[in-house]
Amino acid sequence: MGGYSDQESGGWLLSEMETNIRHCASEKSRKVAKVRHKYGQWWLPLVDNIGYGLDDFDREMFRDQVSIEHDWDKIILIDPHEPTRSFEI
């Protein structure tokens, strides 16, 4: 179980998200490599089916603790329950 009372509410969740975002970014980069030159910007929107829309505390913790190197102009995580609550990483 992930802990909440000790300010570690993200715990394993953030690390699982990081692993999956890295995998998705790498896989999608490979898939678009042949057409990458056709467009000036590339965004990777991902529906967050792991964290299901992190709350503000967990988003801040994600930004502070997770660093994902990628070649996308933007990676956007979309809350599946409320698509307007998306955030860029």
PEMOHU-V516593 format. One record per residue. N is the residue number from 1. PSI is psi in radians with two decimals (999 if undefined). D_FIRST is the distance of its C-alpha to the first C-alpha in whole Angstrom. Layout:
n-><N,N>
psi-><PSI,PSI>
d_first-><D_FIRST,D_FIRST>
//
This chain:
n-><1,2,3,4,5,6,7,8,9,10,11,12,13,14,15,16,17,18,19,20,21,22,23,24,25,26,27,28,29,30,31,32,33,34,35,36,37,38,39,40,41,42,43,44,45,46,47,48,49,50,51,52,53,54,55,56,57,58,59,60,61,62,63,64,65,66,67,68,69,70,71,72,73,74,75,76,77,78,79,80,81,82,83,84,85,86,87,88,89>
psi-><2.50,2.42,2.63,-0.65,-0.29,0.44,0.41,0.69,-0.48,-0.76,-2.15,-0.43,-0.82,-0.66,-0.64,-0.71,-0.78,-0.82,-0.81,-0.63,-0.74,-0.80,-0.84,-0.79,-0.75,-0.81,-0.77,-0.63,-0.74,-0.71,-0.54,0.04,-0.68,-0.39,0.11,-0.64,-0.27,-0.34,2.56,-0.46,2.57,2.14,2.55,1.71,2.32,2.28,2.21,1.49,0.19,-0.96,-0.22,0.85,1.49,2.58,3.05,-0.69,-0.82,-0.58,-0.78,-0.75,-0.70,-0.84,-0.65,-0.63,-0.32,2.25,2.06,2.02,2.34,2.98,0.39,2.62,-0.60,2.50,2.20,2.21,2.24,2.24,2.08,-0.35,-0.46,1.50,-0.40,-0.24,1.19,2.83,2.58,2.43,999>
d_first-><0,4,6,9,12,13,14,11,10,11,9,9,10,13,14,13,16,18,18,19,22,23,24,25,27,29,29,31,33,34,35,37,39,42,43,41,44,45,43,43,39,36,33,30,28,25,23,19,18,14,14,16,18,17,18,20,18,16,19,21,18,18,22,22,20,20,24,25,28,30,33,33,34,31,28,27,23,24,22,22,22,25,27,29,25,25,25,27,25>
//
